[in-house]
Amino acid sequence: MGQNFKPVKIGSIDFGEKPLFLAPMEDVTDPSFRQLCKEFGADMVTTEFVSSDGLFHGAEKTFRKLNVLEGERPVAIQIYGHLIEPMVEAAKLAERAKPDVIDINFGCPMKKIAGRGAGSGMMKDVPLMVEMTRQIVEAVSLPVTVKTRLGWDEESKNIEEIAERLQDVGIKALTIHGRTRAQMYRGEADWTLIGKVKNNPRIHIPIIGNGDVTTAERAAECFDRYGVDAVMIGRATYGRPWIFRECKHFISTGERLPQPSVPERVAIAKHHLDLSLAAKGDFVGIIEMRRHLSNYFKGLPDFKQTRMKLVTSYDPDEIRALLDYTAERWCDYDFSGVVPAPLSHDI
């Protein structure tokens, strides 16, 4: 409590005090969703994580993840991998896509990534992590940041050492997810150690806290109790991109905003659909919107049949008509107290 907050800077980007960032989430934070979150107040957004091996070998699907829209800036491209040479090349290729920040993923706990030594698997080889980061920092002119976890397991919570060493090789900010790799997404995120890193007198780069921020009150508490420079929100944005607006309003006024009504959610879903179609065309845009459409209306009674139609249609006009029907049929439903169940997705 009683923290003194200063404007947060990453490289030359000034975010002001108490900024809120969108966490990278595979199959979630595509350009349309990132732009939507930006419109609701996210101060910086991050791409889905991009495989260095995929870029190194010219995989078209991986290269598509480098696409960024002007409306989502400032935006970070996040890369991951376990070998230095492909990671350095990936950073250079990512820089050509003209993001504002290059972020390194040392946090993903998934077996297929961490088991190969990438993501949070890098926490088992700190010297390699540090050397990889050093070479990436030297290879690009953009600010380089890192996202990681508290440690590999309960017996090896070495985030303080990692923070100091990564700062020493030139990263401009560090995001810490408050779990170990062994925890995956189980249990509660431990912000105590995040706060300890932030209050380490040797640390002068911004420390960004991440994990279990699901309400505006929790976001405010993380700033005030732990003193972090920024808060990153992941799973709680799923079906709820307006959480950034809620958090900013509460942090500045101490008041809660009412939950969006069904007609408001329909308007948001339509806008999201338009962004997705513009970015990826009708077929892919619709396929990738399906994971979002039903989540906007999670909690609506007797919605199953409409939901099934929404997530099986390939016709944009039919989807818009179903959304209009939803706005009319459930126009008076009160979402107070209904919070979508988050996915175990943010990294």
N, C-alpha and C positions, 0 to 999 in steps of 0.2 A: 504494500500500500504506500501511497505518497510518492510514487515514482516520478522522476523528472523526465519527460519525453522530449526528444528533439526530432526535427525532420529526418526522415530516413533517406539515405542516398545509396544507390548502387551504381557505381561508376558516375556518370554525369546525370543520371535520372533521379530527380527529386520527387519523392512520394508523399512528402508532408508527414505529419504525425499519425501514428497508429494506422498504417495502411493494412489492407486486407488483400490477400493473394489467393488465386484459384490454384489448387493442387493439380499436378498432372495425374490423369486417370486414363488408363488404356481403354479404348473403345468408348470413351465418354467425352474427353476434352478435344473434340474436333473443332475446326474453325468456327462453325455456326454456334456451338455451345459456348465457346470461348468469347465470341463477340456478344452473345446474349448476357453472359455474366459480367462482361465489361460494362454493358449498358445499365446493369443493375448496381454498379459501383465497385466491382473488383478493380483494384489498383494495378495489378499485374496478373496476367494469365500465362499458363504454361501448356505446351503441346503434350499430346500423348508421347510416351517415351519412344525414342528413335534408336533402332539398333545400329551400332557402328558397323557390325559385320554386313548388315543389309546395305548401308550406304557404300561401304568399301567395295562390295561386289555388284553394285549398280542395280539393286532390286527396285523395280518401279514402285511397288506398294510402299516401300520404306521412304522413297524420295517424296511421295505424295504427302507424307506427314510433315514435310518441311514447309508446306504452303501456309503462309500467314496472310491475314487480311489487314488492311490499314485501320479498320475500325476496332481492332482488338489490341492495338498498341497501348502501353508497352507489353511485349510478349517475349517469353523465353522459349527457346527450343531446347528440349532435354534429350541428352544422348546417354546411351549405356553400352557397356562392353567390358571384356576382361583382358584385352590386349592393348598395349600402349599405341602401337603404330596405327591400327584401325581407328582407335579413339581419337588420335590426333587428326587423322584424315577426316573423320566424321565431323570434328569441330570446325575444320576449315570449310567443308562442304556446307555445314549448317550456317556458317557465317555468310556464305554467298547468298543464302536465302533472305538475308537482311532482317534477322530478328533484332531485338534490343539487348538480349542477354543470352549467353550459352550456359545451360545448367547441366551438371553432371549427376547422373543417378547412381548414388551409392546406397540406395535405400530399399529398392524393390526386394521383397522377401520370397517371391515365388520360386519354387524349386527349380523350374526350368531355366531361371536366370541366376539366382543366387547359387545354385548347385554347380554352375559353370564358373563361378568366381566373379560374376558381374553383379551389379546391384549391391545389395547388402552383403553378398559374398565377399566383396572387396574389404569388408571390415576385418576379415581374418588375415589380411596381408596389408597392414598399414603402410609399410615402406613402398609397396607397389602402388597403393592408392595415392600416396603423396607424390611419387615420381610421375605417375600418369597425370595428375592434376598440374604439376609444375610444367610439364611439357605442353599441355593444352593451353595453359595460361600464356606461355611464351609463343604459341603458334598462332593465336588470334588477337585481334585488337579490341574485340568486344569484352565487356566485363564477364568474368566467369564466376558462377556460383555453384554450390553443391547442395544436394538434398540427401540426407542420410538418417540413420537411426541411433539409438543410444549405445548400441553395441551388438555383438553377435548373440550373446545370451546373458543370463543373469550374472554369470561369473566374469563376464568380460565387457562391462559397461565402460568403454574407453573413449567416450565421446569428448571428454575434456582434452585429452591428449590429441585426438584427431582434429578438434577445432583449432587448437594452437598451431599444429603442423600445417594444416591446410591454409590457415591465414598467412603463415610464414612464406608459403610459396605463391601467394598472390590472389586468392579468391576474394571476391568483393562482398559476399554475403553467404551465410550458412543457414539452411533450413534443417531443423531437427524434428523428426517424428518421434513422439514420446514412447516408443516401444522398442524392444530388441527384435532381432530377426527371428529368434526362437518363438517369440510371442505371436508372430504373424499379425493378426488383428484381434487376438483374444485379450481379455482383460481390459483394464482401463489404461489409457495413455498416462505416463508419469511425467508431469511437467516440472517436477521439483529439480530434476537434473538439467532440464532445459534452462531453467532459471539460474542454476548454478553456473552453467557455461556463460550465460549472458552477464552475470555479475563477476566473472573472472576478470581481474584487473588487467590481464594481458590481452584480453579480447577487445578489439576496437571495431571490427566489422559488424554489420547488422546481423542479429540472431533472430531467425524467424521460427516461431513455434507452430507445430502441426500435430493434430491428433485429437479426435473426439470433440471438436468444436461444432456443436449442433444447434446452439441457440445464441441469440444476441447477448444474453446475460453471461454466457460462458466466454464469449469472445472478449467482453469487457473485463471479466475476471482474469483472463490470461494476461492481458496487458497490465492490469493493476497489481496482481499478486506476484507475477514472475518477471515483470519488467521487460518482456521481449519487445523487440523493435517493430515486428510485424506478426500477424497471425495468418496462417495459410489454412484454408478450408477445403476439404475434399469431399468425402462421401455425403455430407449434409447438403451439398448443392444438387444432388441427383433428384430431379423432379422438383427442385426448389431453388432456382437460380437467384430468386429475389432475396435470399438470405443475406447477401451483401448489403442490400438496402436496409434490411432489418437491423443488421449489426451496426451500420454507420449511424442510423437514427438513434439507436439506444445508447451508443457510445457518446454521442454529442448531446443528447437530451435526457437520458435516463428513462425514456418512455418506450413502451412496446408499440410497434405498428400492428394493426389488425392483419390477419391472414388474408391473402387475396381471395376474392369471391370466385365462384365458378365462371361467370362471364369474364372476369379479369384473367383467369387462368387460360380460358379459351383464346383470348386475344394474344396472350404470351405464346401459347402453343402454335397459333397461326403464324405469328412473326418468326418463331423458331423454324417452323416448316419452310417458310419463304427463304430464310437464310440458308437452310440445308439444301434446298433445291437449287438455289443460285450457285452454291459452292460445289455441288457434286452431281447435279443433274437429277432428273425425276427418279430414275430407278434406284440409284445408290442413295440419293438424298432421302427417299422414303424409307428404304431398308434401315438406314442408320438413325432415322428419327423414331423408329418403333420403340426403342429402349426408353425413350423419353416420354412419348405420348401418354402411356398408361400411368406413368409415375406422377404426371401433373395432377392426376385426379385420384390418386390413391386415397382411399377412405370413403369415397362416394358409395352410398348404399345402392344395391341393385344395378351396378355399373358393368357387371361381367360381360353381358352380351354386347354392349356398346364398345367396351374395351377390345374384345375379340375382333370386332369389325375394324376398329382403328388400327390394330396391329397386323391385319392380314390384307388390307386394301393396298392396291398398287396405283390407285387413281387419286391424284392430288385434289381434284374437285370433290370426289366422294369423301375424302378425309375432311375437307373443309366443311362439307355438309354435315358430317357426323359431329364435328366440333360445334357447329351452330346448334344442332339438336341437343348436345350436351349442355350448352349455355342456357337453352330454353327449358329443358326438362328438369335441370337441377339448379335453376337460377337462385333459389332461396336457401340452398344448403349452406350451413355455417361450418367453416373449417376450423374454428377456434379449438385449439387443443389437439388437432390432428397433425402429426408430423410424420412424413414418409419414413419408413424404415430404411436406413442407409445400407449401401452395398459395401462389401469388403473389397474396396477397389483402389483407394488412393495409395500412392506409393511414396 
